[in-house]
Amino acid sequence: MPQLNVSLDASFWINAYRGGLVNYLSDYFTLFVPQVVANEIERPSAITGLPTAAGLKFREWRLRGHITIQNPQQSVDWFHAGENAAIGLAIEQHYWLLIDNGQPYRFSLAQGLTVIKTPDLALFLFDAGKLSYQETYQAIHRLQINKKLARSVLIALEELARSKGVVST
């Protein structure tokens, strides 16, 4: 399967890191990130100046060439600067968008973009046999998503597992 070009938002990277899903991103995606998003991930705290574990991993990937910094010609003016730049890049370049923030996610879908959230990635990885049922279940619980979404994703995981014969009815 050829890799898909995607525009990455900070919310997705941070959540994918939290859920243990980051290492799978380069298997499926060529990651393009606006500079404002890279700054947000690598330097989340202007007060302490200390990077997070997710920020250190991002920097490592960027320095290794797994992430390409690419800015849109023009950001949209809908949300926060990073979200606007990631969405603008996806629109201009016809990339898929990786974003977890609820309102920007829904609005981007309504604009006709192909948008992926981290729970979507977790379910995909389970379906592809990259994660076991238990690993997927644990990843979903580590994601920072609301309870309603978590319930619906866990139901989808259960149904997918049953269809694969992994969980008995």
Disulfide bonds with the S-S distance in Angstrom:
none
